[in-house]
Amino acid sequence: MKTPITARSVRRIRPGPLSLLALTGAIVLALCGAALAPARGDAAPPPRTVSAWLPYWDQERAYQDALAHADQLRTISPFWYEAKSATRIDGHPGAGERRIIDGLHAAGIQVVPTVMEQMEPGALAAIVTSPDRRAEHITELLALVRSRAYDGIDLDYETIAATGDATYRTVSAGYRESFAVHQRSRWW
């Protein structure tokens, strides 16, 4: 048997921080939805802003998928390279394949290959914090970018986290200096 809802059984909702937050969120979502709704008429389509990885272990299928979604993609980062030391960057199978680079460019997609690393803890920090080794590494990265019609480079350097708090500021300063070179010279 259902209990009827009466005026006495309904509690009055009092505005509080959570209900105001929910209302604000609903308004923001409604405004965003209106702003992101497809434009009608002669308005230009929104700019492509999506970036994606292209894995070397499933390269052909990922490449075909990228071409199929070219109107949505701005950048593809083929997962092609691995930094082994300051002066050594190795390619994974299919790295730098010109057919893929040219095909992505023809579809209006920038090609920004990913360089990852799996160095021993502290090795990357030693490269980044040493001005000489950092310069050697930047030289290798520049040579890689210039070796093909790349539009930049994506660094997926993760073992830096194993550095510890004691040298974090030095490592951070090394990274900033590395990227300051990019800002001054555009690397490529």
C-alpha positions in Angstrom: 0.0 0.0 0.0 1.4 3.4 -1.0 1.6 6.2 1.5 0.0 9.4 0.1 2.1 12.4 0.0 0.7 15.3 2.0 1.9 18.7 2.8 2.9 17.4 6.2 5.0 14.6 4.8 7.1 16.9 2.5 10.0 18.6 4.3 10.7 22.2 3.3 14.0 22.4 1.4 16.1 25.2 2.9 18.7 26.9 0.7 22.1 26.0 2.0 25.6 25.8 0.5 25.0 22.4 -1.2 21.7 23.5 -2.8 23.2 26.8 -4.0 26.2 24.9 -5.4 23.9 22.5 -7.2 21.9 25.4 -8.6 25.0 27.2 -9.7 26.3 24.0 -11.3 23.0 23.5 -13.2 23.1 27.1 -14.5 26.8 26.7 -15.6 26.0 23.4 -17.4 23.0 25.0 -19.1 25.1 28.0 -20.3 27.9 25.7 -21.5 25.4 23.5 -23.3 24.1 26.5 -25.1 27.5 27.8 -25.9 28.6 24.4 -27.2 25.5 23.7 -29.2 26.1 23.4 -33.0 26.0 26.7 -34.7 23.4 27.2 -37.4 23.8 29.0 -40.7 27.2 30.0 -42.1 29.2 30.0 -38.9 32.6 28.3 -39.2 33.0 25.0 -37.5 34.7 25.0 -34.1 38.5 24.6 -34.2 39.9 21.1 -33.8 41.4 20.8 -30.4 41.7 17.0 -29.7 45.1 15.4 -29.5 45.6 11.6 -29.5 48.4 9.0 -29.3 49.1 6.6 -32.1 50.5 3.4 -30.5 53.3 1.6 -32.4 51.9 -1.8 -31.3 48.6 -1.2 -33.3 49.9 1.5 -35.6 47.9 0.7 -38.8 44.5 0.5 -37.1 45.2 3.6 -35.1 46.3 5.5 -38.2 43.2 4.5 -40.1 41.1 5.5 -37.1 42.9 8.9 -37.0 42.1 9.5 -40.7 38.5 8.6 -40.1 38.3 11.2 -37.3 40.6 13.8 -38.9 37.9 16.5 -38.7 38.1 16.2 -34.9 41.9 15.9 -34.4 44.4 18.7 -34.3 47.4 16.7 -33.2 48.5 13.0 -33.3 51.5 11.9 -31.1 52.8 8.6 -32.5 54.2 6.7 -29.6 57.4 6.1 -31.5 60.5 6.9 -29.5 62.3 6.1 -26.2 65.1 8.1 -24.7 67.7 5.7 -23.4 70.3 8.3 -22.3 71.1 12.0 -22.9 72.5 11.1 -26.3 70.5 8.1 -27.4 66.9 8.1 -28.6 65.7 4.8 -30.1 62.7 4.2 -32.3 60.0 1.7 -31.8 58.8 -0.5 -34.7 57.4 1.8 -37.5 58.9 5.0 -36.0 59.1 7.8 -38.4 57.1 6.1 -41.2 56.8 8.8 -43.8 53.5 7.3 -45.2 51.9 8.0 -41.9 53.4 11.4 -41.4 52.4 12.5 -44.9 48.9 11.0 -44.6 48.2 12.8 -41.3 49.5 16.1 -42.7 47.4 15.6 -45.8 44.4 15.2 -43.4 45.3 18.5 -41.7 46.6 16.8 -38.5 49.9 17.9 -36.9 52.4 15.1 -36.1 54.1 15.5 -32.8 55.8 12.2 -31.9 56.1 11.1 -28.3 59.4 10.4 -26.7 59.0 8.3 -23.6 61.7 7.0 -21.2 62.0 4.2 -18.7 65.4 5.1 -17.2 66.6 4.0 -13.8 65.5 6.2 -11.0 67.6 9.4 -10.9 69.0 9.0 -14.4 66.6 11.4 -16.0 67.1 13.9 -13.2 70.8 13.7 -13.7 70.3 14.6 -17.4 67.9 17.4 -16.7 69.9 19.0 -13.9 73.3 18.9 -15.6 73.6 21.8 -18.1 76.0 19.8 -20.3 73.9 16.6 -20.3 70.7 18.6 -20.8 72.3 20.4 -23.8 73.3 17.0 -25.3 69.8 15.7 -24.8 68.2 18.8 -26.3 70.5 18.4 -29.3 69.3 14.8 -29.7 65.7 15.9 -29.4 66.2 18.6 -32.0 67.9 16.2 -34.4 64.9 13.9 -34.0 62.4 16.6 -34.8 64.4 17.8 -37.8 64.8 14.2 -39.1 61.2 14.2 -40.4 58.4 16.7 -41.1 57.4 16.8 -37.4 55.4 19.7 -36.0 57.0 19.4 -32.5 57.7 16.8 -29.9 55.8 15.3 -26.9 58.0 14.3 -24.0 56.4 11.6 -21.8 59.1 11.6 -19.1 57.8 9.9 -16.0 60.7 8.6 -13.9 61.5 12.1 -12.9 59.1 11.5 -10.0 61.5 9.1 -8.4 63.9 12.1 -7.7 62.5 13.0 -4.3 61.8 16.3 -2.8 65.4 17.2 -2.1 66.3 17.8 -5.7 62.8 18.7 -7.1 63.6 22.4 -7.3 66.8 21.7 -9.3 65.0 19.3 -11.6 62.2 21.8 -12.1 64.7 24.5 -12.9 66.3 22.2 -15.4 63.0 21.5 -17.1 62.2 25.3 -17.2 65.6 26.0 -18.8 65.0 23.2 -21.4 61.8 24.7 -22.4 63.1 28.3 -22.3 65.3 27.2 -25.1 62.1 26.3 -27.0 60.6 29.7 -26.3 63.6 31.6 -27.5 64.4 29.5 -30.6 61.3 27.5 -31.4 63.7 24.5 -31.5 62.8 23.6 -35.1 
